[in-house]
């Protein structure tokens, strides 16, 4: 009723009322109405733009948010403030749109906007997620005042980029500086020291001494850490000691059983999970289906797929690629791009060559494979990258879901038949970019917005370099 009365007013498009309506429409996910009203506001000021950009950012409309900043710069003479830039940096972190993120950072430096601590923390996270530790450290050291979030950010950057000892050293500096750590600090350290023996024990000891072991997030991180290492004798102990384990904890243990070949344990845990009223998510379902398929339990796999279709609201998978500060997105089997026919043809050509070489790994049963696997969103983004960049251009791809086993296997196979430096990070997109858009020895950066698997880290440590004259580099970046 209030909304109707406001709309009937002749002045609803002006000033404060128009701005609040735009914000309200975004809050209720009525983005078409928000954009329509915004376009009709005659005198849009910076507040109007702030409401629109933050509305898009808060509600996950990534592309719309990223498009808004260039529009603001091109269509107006307004000078954005840190409140305008903060949601943009947040979206750049989520989508790995580092090019646009750097533009926002340069703008902030130019206009002296790097005084707000929360904003600088976001920029630190952006560079850290991209593996740029040097820039992260410089920004951190230049901060006149550091909060616990600032320390947590730089610690997380260290451990996620293989510098666990630096992360622990930063924790000591934080405590010497009078700072207090929280569960987020511990979780970052636990996740970052999974495959670092001594550091892992040090962090585990810190968990016990600090008393954070009772925290669900910390306990889940420990459970996940030991599960990934195959310590399936210890992992159930962590799980049983939790007070009300959530879905993340259940899924971590289930994934551990599934990945390490304990399929029957995984099925029993899944059944218990359902009995306890914990609804599995798509990650748990996929791990269980893969485990059943690997073990030849096709009947169980089929039953689980039926349950998944009935009860799992899986987010659609999509991949982003940034080109010339513009974001392009792809979904599985995407046919909406103008070059779709050529993209799919090239993709099929690469897959055919792998099959002809007899190196395609049979990860899933043939009945559940099919054309869909060969048109994953990241492959389409890969082929698009080929068409718009020169050879040797570093490419950055973001995918919003967990990678599948088939994609991991294909990356290894392509590295064998092509004798090419492949900087593997996320499913098959690394294959395409390492294979088709770079020369041998060219550094390639590929990123994803979820934690990188241990297998990927292992590949990064082994430099596949058949050409002694080239010196390719490997860089793997991922959130945990």
Buried (B, 14 or more C-beta within 10 A) or exposed (E): EEEEEBEEEEEBBEBEBBBBBBBBBBEEEEBEBBBEBBEEBEEBEBBBBBBBBBBBBBBEBBBBBBBBBEEBBEEBEBEBBBBBBBBBBBBBBBBBBBBBBBBBBEBBEEEEBBEBBEBBBBBBBBBBBBBBBEBBBEBBEEBEEBBBBBBBBBBBBBBBBBBBBBBBEBBEEBEEEEBEBBBBBBBBBBBBBBBBEEBBEBBBEBBEEBEBBEBBBBBBBBBBBBBBBEBBEBBBEBBEEBEEBEBBBBBBBBBBBBBBBBBBBBBEBBEEBEEEEBEBBBBBBBBBBBBBBBBEBEEBBBBBBEBBEEEBEEEEBBBBBBBEBBBBBBBBBBEEBEBBEBBBEBBEEBBEEBEEEEBBEEBBBEEBEEEEBBBBBBBBBBBBBBEBBEEEBBBBBBBBBBBBBBBBBBBBBBBEBBEBBBBBBBBBBBBBBBBBBBEBBBBBBBBBBBBBBEBBBEBBEEEBBEEEEEEBBBBBBBBB
